[in-house]
């Protein structure tokens, strides 16, 4: 029994001595290393709000020139691409039959005019009745109208341009015999050109005549063409829920052609000299918009209010100062009050904010005819 007690005491001592040899406290944790981040200062500049859409470029006016009488094409005076004025002669038909009919009508008219003068003298002398004289007068007026009609039809053998513009198509050739109502030319007015943008009704209060417009045309290598809103329709299309915005485009050099595809940006608002940060700095979580700033090597989460977004930059309307060092790289997954180290040196302003940035918005329904 004494031997058993001595063995138990010895075993307890071994355990106690083993516990004295364990290093440190197992609850002590090593300090986490700082998280590397990049920062920049906010910038100030103008930011514009833009409604963007697409539409084809169209001619301001276009007309098919229709033959008003039948005949053989004797002369073609213009070709495709020629400028023409309203009323200019484009082609001539033979008109031989119409010319003979006009001469016949003219001869009958002259004879009746002489008879009318003779009967007027007889009426003054009381030699013919009032009713007989009126019948001759009515007959003269009818023959005069017939002569005018024959003269008009003969003039129709000279095919004229209905509007000023450019001959875009020629449908006839020299020697063709054409019928009345047959198209012979197409004249397109390209001064100005127009684009019709169909905008959702929710944007109606934003768009008004005179607002500046930028047009990008792919065929011109992305060159921007400045213009303005010309007209805004006063009604909403009940079927599509859109209203029509008309934009006229002046192009003296005629580089823009009807049918070209255009990207249209209507500037409807501008905020001047506002605070902006790179879009990458914005953190959206649980319906809260915020940014991280650095103070004393600690990341501090700062809720902010945003305005317009402009080509990589976001307007900050509240919650941020000009001298705040905003984290632009490394903020994803960053926790508030985390220790950080700035790896891009002293915070500097990012690249200049574009003065004519565009607010992102949904693409509008493409323009239709």
Number of C-alpha atoms within 10 A of each C-alpha: 5 6 7 8 9 10 10 10 10 10 10 11 11 10 10 10 10 10 10 8 8 9 7 7 7 7 6 7 7 6 6 8 10 13 17 14 19 20 27 24 22 25 21 19 16 18 29 20 23 26 22 22 21 21 22 21 23 24 19 17 16 19 17 19 22 18 21 18 20 19 21 18 20 17 15 17 12 16 14 13 14 12 15 21 15 12 12 16 17 20 21 20 25 18 21 13 10 21 17 13 17 20 14 13 20 19 13 14 21 14 11 19 19 11 14 18 12 11 19 19 12 14 15 10 9 10 11 14 11 12 9 11 15 13 10 17 18 11 14 20 14 13 18 19 13 16 21 15 14 21 18 13 19 21 18 18 25 21 23 21 24 19 19 20 24 21 23 18 16 18 10 16 15 13 14 12 14 19 14 11 12 16 16 18 25 20 27 24 21 23 18 15 20 21 28 23 24 25 24 16 17 10 11 18 8 15 18 17 14 14 15 17 21 19 24 18 19 13 13 12 8 12 12 16 17 13 17 20 20 17 16 19 15 9 12 16 13 9 6 12 13 21 22 22 21 18 24 20 24 15 14 10 6 10 8 20 15 16 12 14 19 23 19 25 21 24 23 17 16 16 15 11 12 16 24 27 27 23 15 16 22 22 19 11 8 6 6 10 14 19 22 27 23 22 14 9 15 17 25 20 20 15 17 16 13 18 17 22 23 24 17 14 25 24 24 20 14 12 12 21 12 13 13 16 22 32 27 22 15 17 24 13 7 16 12 14 14 16 19 20 18 18 13 12 10 11 18 15 17 14 9 10 23 15 17 16 21 23 22 14 12 9 12 17 15 15 18 11 7
